[in-house]
Amino acid sequence: MSVNDHFSGLMSLVELGGPVLVLLLLASAVSLALFILKLIQFRRAGVGQHSGLARFIRLHDAGDTAEGKRRLAEADDYLSALALLALRSGDAKEARARLEAEAEQSFLELEKGMRFLDVVAQTAPLLGLFGTVLGMIEAFQALQTAGSQVDPSVLAGGIWVALLTTAAGLAVAMPVSIGLSWLEGRLDRDRAMAERLLSAIATPLPDAADLAERTSEPVASPQVASGGPVRAELPGTDKAWASA
């Protein structure tokens, strides 16, 4: 089939579905274009690129901050820039509120346009149902006008034309909802990584040798530490003995 045949078929569907179908087709085209733009934006921002960030956290916890900074400087994603900002801020605990605000601003930039996809996913089935209701009204009006001379084929034709908009609404809503869920899932993983980054920089893990030294220190009882007597009861008796 040629392009003209496809175009003529599309125009015939538009004539059958009416203005509701036109709105659904426009919403579908805009949603597809917006989804492609979000994919390009996510790729340029480095959304989902967590391997380098996880390596930096391991180096930072091991005390090799210089190597971690070098790896962050080589990366070009927005979370690496946030980590470098946290490292330059000195005391990351005091600057945590500012850093969290900067991270949230980055997420807001990435979420632009996703509200429109959410609106399309929720309203497309309702819009299709609205078109079906209008079509059914027209079909029953034609049935009333025909009176006793009712042609079942005409009635059936009016019903399937009315149901066309419902099918179109569902066909638009389902892929838009799936695409929106995928985008939101990637941003949720980036939010978790941003929280992990800020926590790792603000409160690094103790060194393994230092941790072993702390855990191996004996803990003395208050009485032994003060040089006082220690009392102990013999098992099975009511007597106690004391030692200085």
C-alpha positions, 0 to 999 in steps of 0.5 A, a space after each residue: 500500500 502507498 502512502 496515499 492509501 494509508 493517509 486516506 485510511 487514517 482520514 476515514 477513521 478520523 471521520 468515523 471517530 470524530 473530534 474525540 479520535 482526533 484529540 487522541 491521535 494528537 495526544 499520542 503523537 505528542 506523547 511519543 515525541 515527548 518520550 523520545 525527548 526524555 530518552 535523549 535528556 536522560 542519556 545526556 544527563 547520565 541517568 542510570 549510570 551508577 557503576 562509576 559512582 559505586 566505585 567512587 563510594 568504595 574508594 572513598 570508604 577505603 580512604 582513597 579520596 584522591 583517586 575517587 575525585 579523579 574518577 568523578 572528574 572524568 565522568 560527565 553525569 549530573 550525580 558525579 557533579 553533585 558528588 564533586 560539589 559535596 567534596 568541595 563543600 568541606 563539611 558535608 554534614 553542615 552543607 547536606 541541606 544545600 546539597 539535597 536541594 541541589 539534587 532535588 533541583 536536578 530531579 525537577 529538571 529531569 521530571 519536566 514533561 512527565 506530568 503531561 504523560 501522566 495526564 495522558 495516561 489517566 485521561 485517554 481512556 476517559 476520553 475514549 469512553 466519552 467518545 463512545 457515549 457520544 457515538 451511542 447517543 447518535 446511534 440510538 437517535 438514528 434508531 429512534 428516527 428510523 421508527 419501525 423500519 430498523 435495519 440491524 446492520 445500521 445499528 451494529 455499524 453505529 455501535 462499532 463506530 462508537 466503540 472505536 474511540 474506547 479502543 483508541 483511548 486504551 491503545 493510547 493510554 497503555 503504552 504511555 503508562 508503561 513508558 512513564 513508569 519506566 522513566 519514573 523507575 529510573 529517576 527513583 533509582 537515581 534518587 536512591 543513589 544520590 542519597 547514598 552518595 551524600 551519606 557516604 561523603 558526610 559519614 564515611 565508614 571507619 577504617 577496617 583496622 580502626 574498627 578491629 581495634 575498637 572491637 578488640 578493646 576489653 570492657 571492664 566493669 565499673 567496680 573493677 575499674 574503680 578498684 572496689 570489691 567484686 561480689 559473686 554468689 555461689 550457684 545453689 547457695 545464698 552465700 556470697 564472697 567478696 574479693 578486693 
